[in-house]
């Protein structure tokens, strides 16, 4: 693979985190980790609905930072 043709990801670009929320079905007792990051909220919602239609949540990672500014 030609790695010099791949841009280095900038974390702040990926504002929306998708969680599967296994706790909603009593499948875990530990906090869920984000399973995907997206720059676009609509894409994050489509992905979550496709993978985990009844339990997913999309979280705006930067909303809390903006609220405190």
C-alpha positions as CSV (number, residue, x, y, z in Angstrom):
1,X,0.0,0.0,0.0
2,X,1.2,3.5,-0.8
3,X,1.0,5.2,2.6
4,X,2.2,8.5,1.3
5,X,-1.1,8.9,-0.5
6,X,-3.1,8.6,2.8
7,X,-3.7,11.7,4.8
8,X,-3.0,11.7,8.5
9,X,-6.3,11.8,10.3
10,X,-7.1,14.9,12.3
11,X,-9.1,13.9,15.4
12,X,-11.0,17.2,15.6
13,X,-12.4,16.5,12.1
14,X,-14.4,13.5,13.4
15,X,-16.9,15.3,15.6
16,X,-19.6,12.6,15.9
17,X,-19.0,9.3,17.8
18,X,-21.3,6.3,17.3
19,X,-21.9,3.9,20.2
20,X,-23.7,0.6,20.0
21,X,-25.0,0.9,23.5
22,X,-24.9,-2.8,24.5
23,X,-26.0,-1.7,28.0
24,X,-29.5,-1.1,26.7
25,X,-29.9,-4.8,26.2
26,X,-28.1,-5.8,29.4
27,X,-25.1,-7.1,27.4
28,X,-22.5,-5.2,29.4
29,X,-21.9,-3.5,32.7
30,X,-18.8,-1.5,31.6
31,X,-19.0,1.8,29.7
32,X,-19.3,1.4,25.9
33,X,-16.5,2.8,23.7
34,X,-17.2,4.6,20.5
35,X,-17.1,2.2,17.6
36,X,-16.9,4.7,14.8
37,X,-16.2,8.4,14.3
38,X,-17.6,10.6,11.6
39,X,-17.2,14.2,10.4
40,X,-20.9,14.3,9.3
41,X,-23.8,13.7,11.7
42,X,-26.1,12.3,9.1
43,X,-23.5,9.6,8.1
44,X,-23.0,8.7,11.8
45,X,-26.8,8.2,12.2
46,X,-27.1,6.1,9.0
47,X,-24.2,3.9,10.1
48,X,-25.6,3.5,13.6
49,X,-29.1,2.7,12.3
50,X,-27.6,0.1,9.9
51,X,-25.4,-1.6,12.5
52,X,-27.5,-1.4,15.7
53,X,-31.0,-0.1,14.7
54,X,-32.6,-0.2,18.2
55,X,-29.7,0.7,20.5
56,X,-27.2,3.1,18.9
57,X,-26.5,6.6,19.9
58,X,-24.6,9.4,18.2
59,X,-22.7,11.8,20.4
60,X,-21.4,15.2,19.3
61,X,-17.9,15.1,20.8
62,X,-17.4,18.8,20.6
63,X,-20.7,20.0,22.0
64,X,-19.5,20.1,25.6
65,X,-16.4,22.0,24.6
66,X,-18.4,24.6,22.7
67,X,-20.9,24.9,25.6
68,X,-18.1,25.8,28.0
69,X,-16.5,28.4,25.7
